[in-house]
């Protein structure tokens, strides 16, 4: 690892995780700038919009570490970002909304989303959302013709003699009107779904080839931002970060596998490939060139291993490239794969093998590679606070949370003032009226998505390092058309959040809480288990028999001689721990931090 510049020397170190929230991410730049006055970032992560901020943070830290002096490099460039996003372009739109560029067919859907955000009441939101969809639908003009016909029939009915004839014609007019309206709605829905399906399952792909006078869409803009902050012309990769003690991790969600993944991928994760042609429609050419180079080099290295770690890779056609998990992975690829806001931004396709299919089990050397869709990281974990965590940390892992405005508190940034603060969890009320069932369904989906995050936010050793930034209903989220003054307000709250973490966080108190919680967890987890496996019990004899049965190359997951000796020593160490606890008579669970955390085995994500 290379040492940093004079500017970064003498700073404390921290890790940081940021929550997703689409345009609420404008909170982050000034928060990062304020934290960077005291801390040097080491590991940074996030989901969705938090992943954009994480990529920007490591790029700015890289620029600081390398002494980059170009305009827009380092944290000075990051400080200018909110004003840049609020800048008005020649067409009157802000730079923020210009990042989301739909295809010709999906433009009405984007207009519908923007219209819904403009509406104040529920009815207004529905009306504003439906109008562009209906007008753009293939059946719109059929519906208008139906309306004209209904009007003509109604006029004719008015001239008819006799109530029965008039009633019949009026009913016919009403039927034509209803059918025309239903046809328009059905046609608009079919048109919108077809347009999204043909655009990578999103209204916007995030990319367009360079050319013309139009501003860059999201992915080229983000790539340019990362390069400017880092102060380098070469595509910034994870390897570049590693050489300066920096680490970036983000979450993404494979809706095909129905589970989250952490990027970069772990060695235990499935092998994935990407199709070069598809990625050239999602990323700038130099990014894809670097990705292809890294993927092919990694595949060649993995196929050539002779050290017992050789990984069997499936045969594939030349258009497929191994998706790298090593140092050659570009930073912008991680960010884009995490911020595929469902439907607004298209998903990213990778290819893998479904080993549950019999045809693939029969042809293990040449199985079928199928497409897997990777979407927003926030689908499963919108604030992955568990990233970079340790039982006894050597530096803090901060987190920035985004929240809707609390009815009893002003908009701003909030950090628990003491260890008794931040335990109570906020309620989300459904309200009354006809819309309550819809709000109930929305709350069910939100609960499925966020319950783990919500419980972690209140846990001891977590809540004292998480700052919460609130926003109003017309701020952040899908409000793509926020005026400059709203962006400025959100950014200022971000600065306040960074200041609170920087100036109020107490490291020694945090270390004590983590140590105290660890002792509590160890006693609650180990003592009940060890009762049945103490020396002289049948449980201990069974463990030792298992150890001997798997020594050498026998059975599944065998152990070597040194590993078996290490296992025996570990058992004896736990024996001494349990004996010492019993001898002192102390109960480490008493007066321990609450709510009590739980130690359990779970898959790595």
Wavefront OBJ file of the C-alpha trace (Angstrom):
o trace
v 0.000 0.000 0.000
v 1.310 3.433 -0.922
v 1.357 6.223 1.640
v -0.878 9.242 1.258
v -0.067 12.868 0.581
v 0.731 15.442 3.233
v -2.872 16.645 3.095
v -4.168 13.233 4.217
v -1.463 12.537 6.794
v -2.375 13.130 10.415
v -6.062 12.449 9.835
v -8.064 9.840 11.697
v -9.441 6.914 9.691
v -13.024 5.806 9.189
v -15.261 3.621 7.054
v -18.608 4.820 5.737
v -21.887 3.350 4.452
v -24.622 5.383 2.733
v -28.292 4.652 2.138
v -30.072 4.624 -1.207
v -32.730 7.178 -2.066
v -32.578 8.180 -5.773
v -32.287 11.998 -5.846
v -31.986 12.167 -2.040
v -28.350 11.363 -2.740
v -27.667 15.092 -3.183
v -27.375 15.027 0.620
v -24.060 13.173 0.463
v -21.416 15.392 -1.240
v -21.149 18.032 1.490
v -21.479 15.389 4.221
v -18.411 13.686 2.741
v -16.553 16.991 2.537
v -17.180 17.711 6.228
v -16.135 14.224 7.342
v -12.995 14.455 5.193
v -11.783 17.421 7.244
v -11.032 15.056 10.130
v -11.079 11.557 8.627
v -9.377 9.691 5.862
v -11.784 7.248 4.235
v -10.581 3.644 4.086
v -13.633 1.513 3.189
v -16.767 3.028 1.685
v -19.972 1.332 0.586
v -23.641 1.804 -0.081
v -26.724 0.864 -2.032
v -28.343 2.558 -5.014
v -27.803 6.332 -4.748
v -25.576 5.553 -1.769
v -23.377 3.552 -4.143
v -22.962 6.641 -6.360
v -21.866 8.589 -3.302
v -19.527 5.766 -2.256
v -17.874 5.740 -5.687
v -17.494 9.521 -5.540
v -16.054 9.322 -2.013
v -13.328 6.807 -2.868
v -12.516 8.714 -6.070
v -12.116 11.970 -4.123
v -10.022 10.207 -1.466
v -7.899 8.672 -4.231
v -7.395 12.163 -5.653
v -6.327 13.399 -2.224
v -4.004 10.435 -1.669
v -2.300 10.882 -5.046
v -2.015 14.652 -4.714
v -4.162 15.331 -7.781
v -4.204 19.060 -8.584
v -6.443 19.192 -11.669
v -9.632 21.249 -11.538
v -12.454 19.251 -9.997
v -10.166 16.731 -8.278
v -10.495 15.566 -4.690
v -12.946 16.921 -2.156
v -12.909 20.401 -3.680
v -14.560 18.891 -6.737
v -17.039 17.034 -4.551
v -17.989 20.277 -2.772
v -19.056 21.789 -6.108
v -21.316 18.862 -7.051
v -24.671 20.028 -5.564
v -24.466 23.371 -7.384
v -23.591 21.553 -10.597
v -26.625 19.264 -10.277
v -28.921 22.257 -9.809
v -27.475 24.157 -12.764
v -29.977 25.138 -15.454
v -29.141 23.866 -18.935
v -30.042 25.673 -22.199
v -33.306 23.715 -22.498
v -34.420 24.988 -19.082
v -34.025 21.677 -17.270
v -31.620 21.093 -14.406
v -28.579 18.919 -14.857
v -30.103 16.491 -12.356
v -33.163 15.716 -14.471
v -31.025 15.613 -17.646
v -29.247 12.534 -16.280
v -32.399 10.493 -16.857
v -32.793 10.267 -20.629
v -35.481 7.877 -21.884
v -35.717 6.225 -25.255
v -38.302 7.518 -27.711
v -40.753 4.776 -26.750
v -40.272 5.123 -22.992
v -40.475 8.936 -22.881
v -44.215 8.901 -22.003
v -43.462 6.663 -19.009
v -40.847 9.109 -17.712
v -43.313 11.950 -18.213
v -45.817 9.919 -16.202
v -43.330 9.506 -13.337
v -42.503 13.208 -13.389
v -46.198 14.049 -13.519
v -46.939 11.873 -10.502
v -44.174 13.633 -8.570
v -45.720 17.027 -9.448
v -49.196 16.071 -8.218
v -50.180 17.238 -4.742
v -53.164 15.001 -4.015
v -53.567 11.294 -4.732
v -56.091 12.058 -7.474
v -53.792 14.687 -8.936
v -50.875 12.279 -9.019
v -52.960 9.647 -10.823
v -54.296 12.140 -13.357
v -50.868 13.603 -14.101
v -49.384 10.127 -14.454
v -52.101 8.796 -16.761
v -52.275 11.757 -19.138
v -48.960 11.229 -21.001
v -49.463 7.458 -21.102
v -52.940 7.678 -22.588
v -52.004 10.339 -25.135
v -49.000 8.323 -26.320
v -50.825 5.007 -26.505
v -51.624 3.471 -29.904
v -55.287 3.275 -28.892
v -55.540 6.914 -27.904
v -56.932 8.066 -31.229
v -59.354 5.144 -31.301
v -60.581 6.327 -27.921
v -60.979 9.884 -29.194
v -62.931 8.583 -32.162
v -65.109 6.687 -29.707
v -65.725 9.859 -27.766
v -66.764 11.687 -30.943
v -69.047 8.815 -31.860
v -70.535 8.841 -28.380
v -71.188 12.557 -28.711
v -72.874 12.074 -32.073
v -75.060 9.288 -30.721
v -75.988 11.422 -27.742
v -76.959 14.320 -29.992
v -79.057 12.001 -32.118
v -80.735 10.649 -28.992
v -81.752 14.140 -28.015
v -83.622 14.560 -31.297
v -85.447 11.250 -31.166
v -89.086 11.129 -30.309
v -90.024 8.792 -27.529
v -88.335 8.136 -24.233
v -87.461 4.512 -25.025
v -85.568 5.362 -28.189
v -83.741 8.212 -26.489
v -82.795 5.966 -23.568
v -81.485 3.246 -25.888
v -79.325 5.660 -27.817
v -78.045 7.238 -24.597
v -77.069 3.825 -23.217
v -75.330 3.021 -26.490
v -73.389 6.260 -26.229
v -72.372 5.446 -22.661
v -71.255 1.948 -23.674
v -69.148 3.333 -26.512
v -67.612 5.865 -24.140
v -66.714 3.236 -21.530
v -65.263 0.862 -24.112
v -63.225 3.646 -25.672
v -61.831 4.654 -22.283
v -61.003 1.056 -21.360
v -59.359 0.571 -24.729
v -57.201 3.646 -24.260
v -56.109 2.544 -20.777
v -55.349 -1.011 -21.949
v -53.446 0.257 -24.972
v -51.429 2.698 -22.878
v -50.534 -0.020 -20.359
v -49.484 -2.432 -23.112
v -47.460 0.263 -24.850
v -45.669 1.253 -21.623
v -44.844 -2.338 -20.679
v -43.577 -3.116 -24.168
v -41.385 -0.029 -24.220
v -39.846 -0.852 -20.832
v -39.292 -4.519 -21.738
v -37.426 -3.473 -24.866
v -35.214 -1.026 -22.969
v -33.499 -3.334 -20.483
v -36.500 -3.366 -18.124
v -36.191 0.352 -17.483
v -37.445 3.710 -18.678
v -33.833 4.898 -19.034
v -30.762 2.816 -19.845
v -28.466 5.400 -18.272
v -26.341 5.563 -21.418
v -26.257 7.115 -24.868
v -23.331 7.240 -27.335
v -21.442 10.553 -27.225
v -22.382 13.113 -29.828
v -24.516 16.167 -30.403
v -25.127 18.976 -27.967
v -27.143 17.010 -25.439
v -25.807 16.667 -21.894
v -24.441 13.257 -20.882
v -26.884 10.764 -19.346
v -26.291 9.176 -15.969
v -23.567 6.583 -16.611
v -21.214 8.718 -18.779
v -21.755 11.610 -16.368
v -20.908 9.402 -13.382
v -17.837 8.001 -15.131
v -16.634 11.524 -15.900
v -17.259 12.597 -12.301
v -15.273 9.666 -10.910
v -12.357 10.366 -13.235
v -12.307 14.101 -12.372
v -12.468 13.510 -8.632
v -9.665 10.946 -8.866
v -7.587 13.237 -11.077
v -6.715 10.469 -13.525
v -7.294 9.777 -17.210
v -7.018 6.020 -16.803
v -10.243 4.218 -15.921
v -10.297 4.085 -12.105
v -10.374 0.471 -10.894
v -10.514 -1.371 -7.585
v -6.824 -2.167 -7.994
v -6.012 1.546 -8.123
v -7.931 2.013 -4.883
v -6.247 -0.949 -3.182
v -2.797 0.477 -3.853
v -3.761 3.457 -1.695
v -5.482 1.531 1.081
v -8.982 2.200 -0.256
v -11.864 -0.226 -0.606
v -15.255 0.067 -2.299
v -18.160 -2.349 -1.826
v -21.776 -2.014 -2.936
v -24.895 -4.146 -2.971
v -26.765 -5.262 -6.051
v -29.780 -7.540 -6.377
v -30.175 -10.426 -8.784
v -33.925 -10.624 -9.255
v -33.259 -13.833 -11.198
v -31.670 -15.433 -8.112
v -34.003 -13.489 -5.786
v -31.138 -12.509 -3.505
v -28.624 -9.712 -2.963
v -24.967 -9.856 -3.946
v -22.075 -7.791 -2.719
v -19.759 -6.318 -5.345
v -16.966 -7.102 -5.943
v -18.102 -10.714 -5.939
v -16.748 -13.102 -3.304
v -14.871 -16.299 -4.295
v -17.830 -18.327 -2.973
v -20.291 -16.528 -5.262
v -21.394 -18.043 -8.586
v -19.360 -17.364 -11.707
v -20.886 -14.790 -14.043
v -20.135 -13.622 -17.567
v -21.185 -10.541 -19.503
v -21.856 -10.038 -23.191
v -19.531 -7.369 -24.552
v -22.082 -5.997 -27.023
v -24.699 -5.506 -24.290
v -22.250 -3.723 -22.006
v -21.252 -1.354 -24.813
v -24.878 -0.199 -24.764
v -24.581 0.539 -21.026
v -21.078 1.916 -20.425
v -18.541 4.198 -22.151
v -16.176 2.450 -24.558
v -13.049 2.877 -22.410
v -14.831 1.322 -19.421
v -15.900 -1.735 -21.425
v -12.406 -2.056 -22.926
v -10.913 -2.127 -19.413
v -13.571 -4.566 -18.206
v -12.985 -6.928 -21.136
v -9.230 -6.799 -20.574
v -9.642 -7.588 -16.871
v -12.185 -10.350 -17.476
v -10.105 -12.170 -20.072
v -6.944 -11.894 -17.993
v -8.734 -13.216 -14.912
v -10.270 -16.099 -16.847
v -6.893 -17.101 -18.293
v -5.320 -16.960 -14.832
v -8.077 -19.045 -13.253
v -7.950 -21.706 -15.960
v -4.170 -21.972 -15.642
v -3.995 -22.470 -11.872
v -2.060 -25.495 -10.685
v -2.077 -24.769 -6.945
v -5.250 -26.703 -6.149
v -7.410 -23.572 -6.362
v -8.221 -24.002 -10.044
v -11.842 -23.153 -10.732
v -13.722 -25.036 -13.423
v -15.183 -22.457 -15.792
v -17.817 -23.386 -18.362
v -17.048 -23.252 -22.052
v -18.658 -20.280 -23.759
v -18.753 -18.434 -27.057
v -16.251 -15.586 -27.655
v -18.887 -12.883 -27.165
v -19.029 -13.786 -23.468
v -16.409 -12.410 -21.078
v -15.848 -13.458 -17.462
v -17.203 -10.793 -15.109
v -14.094 -9.974 -13.044
v -14.026 -9.929 -9.284
v -10.430 -8.776 -8.999
v -8.520 -5.496 -9.125
v -9.358 -4.776 -12.779
v -13.036 -4.063 -12.064
v -13.873 -0.396 -12.879
v -15.392 1.655 -10.080
v -18.211 2.980 -12.281
v -19.410 -0.570 -13.032
v -19.981 -1.250 -9.329
v -21.924 1.979 -8.919
v -24.115 1.421 -11.983
v -24.976 -2.164 -11.014
v -26.147 -0.957 -7.608
v -28.245 2.009 -8.766
v -30.600 0.343 -11.222
v -33.633 2.050 -9.684
v -36.409 -0.440 -10.573
v -38.179 0.562 -13.797
v -36.629 4.056 -13.808
v -33.179 2.717 -14.740
v -32.685 -0.481 -16.683
v -31.281 -3.602 -15.043
v -27.829 -4.950 -15.938
v -27.639 -8.403 -17.578
v -25.029 -10.970 -16.567
v -24.940 -14.646 -17.550
v -24.515 -17.721 -15.398
v -25.389 -21.401 -15.073
v -28.490 -22.770 -13.373
v -26.970 -25.909 -11.843
v -30.391 -27.111 -10.671
v -31.278 -27.972 -14.281
v -30.580 -31.579 -15.268
v -29.314 -30.617 -18.711
v -26.541 -28.573 -17.109
v -25.681 -31.346 -14.660
v -25.266 -33.720 -17.600
v -23.062 -31.270 -19.535
v -20.906 -29.782 -16.807
v -18.094 -28.816 -19.194
v -20.405 -26.926 -21.554
v -23.588 -25.935 -19.704
v -26.068 -23.356 -20.934
v -25.342 -19.758 -19.934
v -28.577 -17.923 -19.155
v -29.258 -14.255 -18.532
v -29.600 -13.037 -14.943
v -30.952 -9.535 -14.333
v -29.182 -7.409 -11.713
v -31.141 -4.472 -10.345
v -31.039 -1.982 -7.498
v -29.055 -2.866 -4.392
v -31.688 -1.237 -2.208
v -34.260 -3.898 -3.075
v -32.828 -6.128 -0.328
v -30.631 -3.833 1.769
v -30.866 -0.084 1.355
v -28.307 0.724 4.050
v -25.817 -2.175 4.392
v -24.460 -1.050 7.756
v -22.933 -4.506 8.303
v -20.292 -3.748 5.653
v -16.732 -3.476 7.027
v -17.927 -4.272 10.550
v -15.855 -6.139 13.141
v -16.653 -7.459 16.598
v -14.002 -5.136 18.040
v -13.383 -2.416 15.439
v -10.152 -0.467 15.149
v -11.870 2.496 13.482
v -15.494 3.642 13.258
v -17.845 2.663 10.451
v -20.182 5.616 10.078
v -23.504 5.513 8.254
v -25.785 8.181 6.805
v -29.489 7.368 6.835
v -32.221 9.154 4.866
v -35.653 9.605 6.462
v -39.000 11.199 5.723
v -39.750 14.200 7.893
v -40.918 13.407 11.433
v -44.183 15.166 12.364
v -42.757 16.458 15.665
v -39.314 17.555 14.519
v -37.990 20.096 11.996
v -36.138 19.060 8.879
v -32.443 18.564 9.532
v -29.755 16.107 10.595
v -30.018 14.118 13.820
v -27.485 12.018 15.733
v -28.377 10.336 19.057
v -27.126 12.524 21.893
v -26.383 9.688 24.350
v -26.557 5.909 24.752
v -30.213 6.007 25.809
v -31.220 7.890 22.681
v -32.208 6.376 19.341
v -33.720 3.157 20.725
v -37.372 3.994 20.083
v -38.384 3.137 16.545
v -40.528 5.434 14.466
v -44.095 4.505 13.526
v -45.424 4.664 9.979
v -49.156 5.304 10.150
v -51.573 4.228 7.437
v -54.174 6.917 8.008
v -57.866 6.635 7.239
v -60.038 6.752 4.149
v -60.277 4.857 0.893
v -56.548 5.012 0.228
v -55.715 3.123 3.442
v -55.677 -0.324 1.734
v -53.199 0.947 -0.866
v -51.030 2.475 1.845
v -51.242 -0.827 3.712
v -49.962 -2.761 0.675
v -47.162 -0.232 0.186
v -46.235 -0.579 3.871
v -46.133 -4.385 3.535
v -43.641 -4.126 0.656
v -41.540 -1.553 2.528
v -41.502 -3.743 5.645
v -40.275 -6.748 3.656
v -37.499 -4.600 2.211
v -36.328 -2.682 5.272
v -37.044 -4.658 8.459
v -33.456 -5.848 8.879
v -32.090 -2.351 8.272
v -34.581 -0.842 10.724
v -33.633 -3.241 13.521
v -29.914 -2.682 12.998
v -30.308 1.097 13.156
v -31.423 0.841 16.800
v -28.875 -1.774 17.928
v -26.156 -0.823 20.450
v -22.875 -0.073 18.735
v -24.829 0.966 15.631
v -27.131 3.816 16.590
v -24.351 6.032 17.972
v -22.580 6.125 14.589
v -25.582 6.615 12.284
v -26.692 10.146 11.450
v -30.228 10.588 10.104
v -31.068 13.223 7.486
v -34.759 14.064 7.008
v -36.462 15.273 3.846
v -39.929 16.549 2.960
v -42.327 14.850 0.554
v -41.299 17.150 -2.311
v -37.582 16.575 -1.716
v -35.433 13.680 -2.891
v -36.799 10.343 -4.017
v -38.438 10.497 -7.444
v -38.554 14.297 -7.406
v -36.189 14.553 -10.371
v -37.237 18.134 -11.130
v -36.112 19.657 -7.832
v -35.213 23.337 -8.324
v -31.722 24.552 -7.352
v -32.907 25.956 -4.014
v -34.284 22.556 -2.937
v -31.048 20.816 -3.931
v -29.168 23.462 -1.959
v -31.320 22.833 1.130
v -30.765 19.085 0.979
v -27.027 19.543 0.466
v -26.877 21.867 3.486
v -28.541 19.206 5.622
v -25.896 16.800 4.395
v -23.188 19.203 5.523
v -24.841 19.392 8.951
v -24.907 15.576 9.101
v -21.195 15.383 8.331
v -20.445 17.997 10.983
v -22.390 16.091 13.634
v -20.577 12.833 12.961
v -17.249 14.633 12.779
v -17.635 16.659 15.973
v -19.936 14.641 18.245
v -18.974 11.000 17.732
v -17.116 9.601 20.759
v -14.720 6.839 19.763
v -13.820 5.641 23.283
v -17.471 5.372 24.265
v -18.191 3.480 21.053
v -15.334 1.012 21.683
v -16.606 0.357 25.197
v -20.139 -0.330 23.938
v -18.833 -2.750 21.309
v -16.625 -4.543 23.845
v -19.438 -4.731 26.397
v -21.895 -6.049 23.792
v -19.399 -8.653 22.611
v -18.950 -10.004 26.140
v -22.724 -10.171 26.550
v -23.183 -12.011 23.252
v -20.361 -14.460 23.956
v -21.810 -15.465 27.302
v -25.365 -15.819 25.984
v -24.224 -17.750 22.918
v -21.515 -20.001 24.356
v -22.781 -20.966 27.804
v -26.021 -22.766 26.785
v -24.250 -24.599 23.964
v -21.320 -25.690 26.114
v -23.467 -27.258 28.793
v -24.090 -30.190 26.461
v -20.471 -30.290 25.196
v -18.420 -29.819 28.356
v -15.503 -32.181 29.106
v -16.719 -35.634 30.152
v -20.092 -35.333 28.436
v -21.384 -37.455 25.589
v -21.491 -34.322 23.462
v -17.736 -33.729 23.905
v -16.952 -37.354 23.082
v -19.016 -37.072 19.898
v -17.160 -33.920 18.819
v -13.765 -35.587 19.318
v -14.911 -38.653 17.387
v -16.030 -36.443 14.499
v -12.684 -34.680 14.544
v -10.763 -37.939 14.247
v -13.137 -39.314 11.613
v -12.422 -36.342 9.336
v -8.679 -36.110 9.907
v -6.717 -36.438 6.687
v -8.713 -36.882 3.492
v -11.669 -38.768 4.945
v -15.253 -37.552 4.667
v -16.538 -34.132 3.665
v -14.652 -30.999 4.699
v -11.649 -32.952 6.045
v -9.081 -31.420 8.404
v -5.317 -31.753 8.366
v -3.320 -32.803 11.415
v -2.481 -29.195 12.392
v -6.117 -28.209 11.888
v -7.265 -31.022 14.187
v -4.784 -29.886 16.847
v -6.034 -26.315 16.453
v -9.632 -27.500 16.899
v -8.741 -29.327 20.129
v -6.994 -26.219 21.439
v -10.056 -24.116 20.560
v -12.317 -26.472 22.513
v -10.016 -26.274 25.518
v -9.942 -22.479 25.239
v -13.715 -22.301 25.428
v -13.601 -24.672 28.409
v -11.350 -22.221 30.245
v -13.636 -19.305 29.315
v -16.715 -21.071 30.689
v -14.840 -22.171 33.837
v -13.545 -18.646 34.478
v -17.015 -17.182 34.075
v -18.435 -19.698 36.551
v -15.592 -19.144 39.035
v -16.061 -15.361 39.180
v -19.807 -15.565 39.542
v -20.130 -12.615 37.180
v -22.967 -12.366 34.698
v -21.884 -10.330 31.686
v -25.445 -10.151 30.393
v -26.523 -7.956 33.317
v -26.692 -4.225 32.514
v -25.312 -4.891 29.038
v -26.265 -2.553 26.162
v -29.795 -3.024 24.893
v -31.535 -4.076 22.729
v -29.339 -7.152 22.938
v -27.774 -8.235 19.637
v -27.760 -11.838 18.493
v -24.857 -13.953 17.294
v -25.897 -16.344 14.562
v -24.634 -17.936 11.389
v -25.962 -16.337 8.212
v -24.867 -16.252 4.571
v -22.338 -13.605 3.644
v -23.910 -10.696 1.742
l 1 2 3 4 5 6 7 8 9 10 11 12 13 14 15 16 17 18 19 20 21 22 23 24 25 26 27 28 29 30 31 32 33 34 35 36 37 38 39 40 41 42 43 44 45 46 47 48 49 50 51 52 53 54 55 56 57 58 59 60 61 62 63 64 65 66 67 68 69 70 71 72 73 74 75 76 77 78 79 80 81 82 83 84 85 86 87 88 89 90 91 92 93 94 95 96 97 98 99 100 101 102 103 104 105 106 107 108 109 110 111 112 113 114 115 116 117 118 119 120 121 122 123 124 125 126 127 128 129 130 131 132 133 134 135 136 137 138 139 140 141 142 143 144 145 146 147 148 149 150 151 152 153 154 155 156 157 158 159 160 161 162 163 164 165 166 167 168 169 170 171 172 173 174 175 176 177 178 179 180 181 182 183 184 185 186 187 188 189 190 191 192 193 194 195 196 197 198 199 200 201 202 203 204 205 206 207 208 209 210 211 212 213 214 215 216 217 218 219 220 221 222 223 224 225 226 227 228 229 230 231 232 233 234 235 236 237 238 239 240 241 242 243 244 245 246 247 248 249 250 251 252 253 254 255 256 257 258 259 260 261 262 263 264 265 266 267 268 269 270 271 272 273 274 275 276 277 278 279 280 281 282 283 284 285 286 287 288 289 290 291 292 293 294 295 296 297 298 299 300 301 302 303 304 305 306 307 308 309 310 311 312 313 314 315 316 317 318 319 320 321 322 323 324 325 326 327 328 329 330 331 332 333 334 335 336 337 338 339 340 341 342 343 344 345 346 347 348 349 350 351 352 353 354 355 356 357 358 359 360 361 362 363 364 365 366 367 368 369 370 371 372 373 374 375 376 377 378 379 380 381 382 383 384 385 386 387 388 389 390 391 392 393 394 395 396 397 398 399 400 401 402 403 404 405 406 407 408 409 410 411 412 413 414 415 416 417 418 419 420 421 422 423 424 425 426 427 428 429 430 431 432 433 434 435 436 437 438 439 440 441 442 443 444 445 446 447 448 449 450 451 452 453 454 455 456 457 458 459 460 461 462 463 464 465 466 467 468 469 470 471 472 473 474 475 476 477 478 479 480 481 482 483 484 485 486 487 488 489 490 491 492 493 494 495 496 497 498 499 500 501 502 503 504 505 506 507 508 509 510 511 512 513 514 515 516 517 518 519 520 521 522 523 524 525 526 527 528 529 530 531 532 533 534 535 536 537 538 539 540 541 542 543 544 545 546 547 548 549 550 551 552 553 554 555 556 557 558 559 560 561 562 563 564 565 566 567 568 569 570 571 572 573 574 575 576 577 578 579 580 581 582 583 584 585 586 587 588 589 590 591 592 593 594 595 596 597 598 599 600 601 602 603 604 605
